[in-house]
Amino acid sequence: MIIIAVKLIRKVIEVKEVSFNELQSEIEKELVLVEFSTPTCGVCTTVKRKLEAIEENYPQWKFLYIDINKNPEASGAFTVFTAPTIIIFHDGKELNRWARNFGMNQITDYMGRIMEMLRTRV
């Protein structure tokens, strides 16, 4: 079982234990940013705070947090070898990932491009 925290505007709204199939189902629903992290990682803590700060600007997105220490099967399934790792999914497909050394502007710029692409596609 995988433990995920579903976040919404700086608050964890739900912590639940899910199977890998249920996690896949969450990822397939919409635009999803998954943060693979550990609570003891200093860089991870900073990234988590920064993600919480931008969440309200992206109401169409679901933000998920996975502790890779408690959920090694999720790390393996998504080929996550370091923390923090951020993966962006759309319609269940991985669009991009950042690991360990990245800036938040890279992530927000990419999220903005995805939103623009989806707006022009309709």
C-alpha positions in Angstrom: 0.0 0.0 0.0 1.1 3.6 -0.7 0.4 6.5 1.6 -0.3 9.7 -0.2 -1.2 13.2 1.1 -3.6 15.1 -1.1 -2.9 18.8 -0.7 -5.1 21.7 -1.4 -4.2 25.3 -0.8 -1.6 24.7 1.9 -3.6 22.2 3.8 -3.4 18.4 3.6 -7.0 17.6 3.0 -6.6 13.8 3.0 -4.0 11.3 3.9 -4.9 7.9 2.6 -3.4 4.5 2.0 -3.9 3.4 -1.6 -2.9 0.6 -3.8 -0.7 1.3 -6.7 -3.7 0.9 -9.0 -5.6 3.5 -7.0 -2.6 5.9 -7.2 -2.5 5.4 -11.0 -6.2 6.2 -11.0 -5.6 9.5 -9.1 -2.9 10.4 -11.6 -5.1 9.7 -14.6 -7.9 12.0 -13.4 -6.5 15.4 -14.2 -3.4 17.6 -14.1 -1.3 16.2 -11.3 2.0 17.3 -9.7 3.5 14.5 -7.5 6.2 15.4 -5.0 8.3 12.5 -4.0 10.1 13.5 -0.8 11.2 12.7 2.7 10.5 14.7 5.9 14.1 14.6 6.9 15.5 16.1 3.7 16.2 19.9 4.1 15.9 20.6 0.3 12.6 18.6 0.3 11.2 20.7 3.1 12.0 23.9 1.2 10.5 22.6 -2.0 7.4 21.5 -0.1 6.9 25.0 1.3 7.3 26.5 -2.1 4.9 24.2 -3.7 2.3 25.0 -1.0 2.8 28.6 -1.8 2.0 28.2 -5.5 -0.9 25.8 -5.1 -3.6 28.4 -4.9 -2.5 29.7 -8.3 -3.2 26.3 -9.9 -6.7 25.3 -8.8 -7.1 22.9 -11.7 -4.2 20.9 -10.5 -4.0 18.1 -7.9 -0.9 18.1 -5.7 0.2 14.8 -4.2 2.9 14.1 -1.7 4.6 10.7 -1.4 7.1 10.0 1.3 9.6 7.7 -0.4 10.9 6.3 2.9 7.4 5.0 3.8 6.6 4.1 0.2 9.5 2.4 -1.5 7.2 0.6 -3.9 6.0 4.0 -5.3 9.6 5.1 -5.7 10.4 2.0 -7.7 7.3 2.1 -9.8 8.0 5.7 -10.9 11.8 5.2 -11.1 12.5 7.8 -8.4 16.0 7.5 -7.0 16.5 10.8 -5.2 14.5 13.3 -3.2 13.0 15.6 -3.9 11.6 14.5 -7.3 8.7 16.3 -8.9 6.8 14.6 -11.6 4.0 16.2 -13.7 1.3 14.1 -15.2 -1.6 14.8 -17.6 -4.1 12.2 -18.4 -2.0 9.6 -16.7 1.1 10.3 -18.8 4.3 11.7 -17.4 5.1 15.0 -19.0 8.2 16.0 -17.2 10.2 15.5 -14.0 12.8 17.3 -12.0 15.1 15.7 -9.4 17.2 17.1 -6.6 18.6 20.2 -8.2 16.0 22.5 -9.8 14.4 25.9 -9.4 10.7 26.5 -8.7 10.6 28.8 -11.7 11.3 25.8 -13.9 8.3 24.0 -12.5 5.9 27.0 -12.6 7.0 28.0 -16.1 6.3 24.5 -17.3 2.9 24.4 -15.5 2.0 27.7 -17.2 3.0 26.3 -20.6 0.8 23.3 -20.1 -2.2 25.5 -19.1 -1.7 27.7 -22.1 -1.5 24.6 -24.4 -4.7 23.2 -22.9 -6.5 26.6 -23.3 -5.5 26.9 -27.0 -6.4 23.2 -27.7 -10.1 23.8 -26.8 
